[in-house]
Amino acid sequence: MALTLGQLRADVADILGEDPEEIPVDENLVDYGLDSVRLMSLAAGWRRDHGVTVEFADLAERPALESWAPLLGITG
C-alpha cells in the first residue's frame, strides 16, 4: 500500500500524541516535539509497512511533512 500525505500526517500525529489536523504540513516538526528517536521509529515503520526507502538524515534535515512527501514517494 502506498503511503499518502494523510497517512504520513496521521503517523506523525500518533507518535506525537496529537490530533492529525493539528499537524501543519509546512511547519518544523521539531517544534511539535519530534525528536530523533521518534523520527527513526517513523522511518522504520514506513519502510516496513509501505516499502519506502529513505535516509534518516534526509528526513532530519528538513522535518516538515511537505518536505518529506517527495522523499517518501508521495505525489499530489
SULGI-V736299 format. One record per pair of residues at least 12 apart in sequence whose ideal C-beta (glycine too) atoms are under 10 Angstrom apart, sorted by sequence separation. I is the first residue (numbers start at 0). J is the second residue. D is the distance in Angstrom with one decimal. If there is no record, write none. Layout:
I_J_D + I_J_D
This chain:
7_19_9.6 + 8_20_8.4 + 10_22_9.8 + 41_53_9.9 + 42_54_8.3 + 43_55_9.3 + 58_70_6.8 + 6_19_9.6 + 8_21_9.6 + 9_22_8.7 + 15_28_7.8 + 28_41_9.7 + 42_55_5.6 + 45_58_9.4 + 57_70_5.6 + 58_71_8.6 + 5_19_7.7 + 8_22_5.3 + 14_28_9.9 + 17_31_6.7 + 41_55_9.6 + 53_67_7.9 + 57_71_9.8 + 7_22_9.2 + 8_23_9.2 + 16_31_9.9 + 17_32_8.2 + 42_57_9.5 + 8_24_7.3 + 15_31_5.6 + 16_32_8.1 + 39_55_5.9 + 42_58_6.1 + 51_67_10.0 + 54_70_8.4 + 7_24_9.0 + 11_28_6.4 + 15_32_5.2 + 38_55_6.6 + 41_58_7.8 + 42_59_9.4 + 53_70_5.2 + 14_32_9.1 + 15_33_6.4 + 52_70_9.7 + 53_71_5.9 + 12_31_9.0 + 14_33_7.7 + 15_34_9.8 + 39_58_9.1 + 51_70_8.4 + 52_71_9.3 + 53_72_8.7 + 4_24_7.3 + 11_31_8.1 + 14_34_10.0 + 35_55_7.8 + 38_58_5.8 + 39_59_9.2 + 51_71_5.0 + 52_72_9.0 + 38_59_6.1 + 51_72_6.0 + 11_33_7.1 + 14_36_9.8 + 15_37_7.2 + 45_67_9.4 + 49_71_7.8 + 50_72_9.2 + 51_73_9.1 + 14_37_5.0 + 35_58_9.8 + 49_72_8.4 + 14_38_8.8 + 35_59_6.7 + 38_62_7.2 + 49_73_9.9 + 33_58_9.6 + 34_59_9.9 + 42_67_9.6 + 11_37_8.7 + 14_40_6.5 + 15_41_9.9 + 33_59_9.3 + 41_67_9.2 + 45_71_6.5 + 11_38_9.4 + 14_41_6.0 + 45_72_9.8 + 13_41_9.3 + 34_62_10.0 + 33_62_6.0 + 38_67_9.9 + 42_71_9.3 + 10_40_9.6 + 11_41_6.7 + 14_44_8.8 + 28_58_9.4 + 29_59_9.0 + 10_41_5.9 + 13_44_9.9 + 31_62_9.1 + 30_62_8.9 + 28_61_9.7 + 29_62_5.4 + 30_63_9.9 + 7_41_8.8 + 10_44_6.8 + 27_61_8.5 + 28_62_4.3 + 29_63_9.5 + 10_45_7.5 + 27_62_5.6 + 28_63_6.3 + 26_62_9.0 + 27_63_5.9 + 28_64_7.4 + 26_63_6.1 + 7_45_8.1 + 10_48_9.0 + 25_63_5.8 + 26_64_8.2 + 28_66_9.6 + 6_45_9.0 + 10_49_9.8 + 24_63_7.0 + 25_64_7.6 + 26_65_9.1 + 27_66_9.5 + 28_67_8.8 + 23_63_8.3 + 24_64_4.3 + 25_65_5.2 + 22_63_9.9 + 23_64_7.7 + 24_65_4.6 + 25_66_8.7 + 6_48_9.0 + 7_49_9.6 + 22_64_6.9 + 23_65_9.0 + 24_66_9.2 + 2_45_6.1 + 6_49_8.0 + 24_67_9.4 + 24_68_8.0 + 2_48_8.1 + 3_49_9.4 + 2_49_4.2 + 0_48_7.6 + 1_49_6.7 + 2_50_8.8 + 0_49_6.4 + 1_50_8.9 + 2_51_6.0 + 0_50_8.9 + 1_51_9.0 + 11_62_9.5 + 11_64_6.8 + 8_64_6.0 + 11_67_8.8 + 7_64_5.9 + 4_64_6.8 + 7_67_6.6 + 8_68_10.0 + 4_65_8.7 + 7_68_6.8 + 4_67_9.2 + 4_68_5.8 + 7_71_6.8 + 2_67_9.6 + 3_68_9.2 + 6_71_9.8 + 2_68_8.9 + 7_73_6.6 + 4_71_9.2 + 6_73_8.8 + 3_71_9.6 + 5_73_9.6 + 2_71_5.4 + 4_73_5.4 + 1_71_9.5 + 2_72_6.8 + 3_73_6.3 + 4_74_9.4 + 1_72_7.2 + 2_73_5.9 + 3_74_9.8 + 4_75_7.9 + 1_73_7.9 + 3_75_8.9 + 1_74_9.4
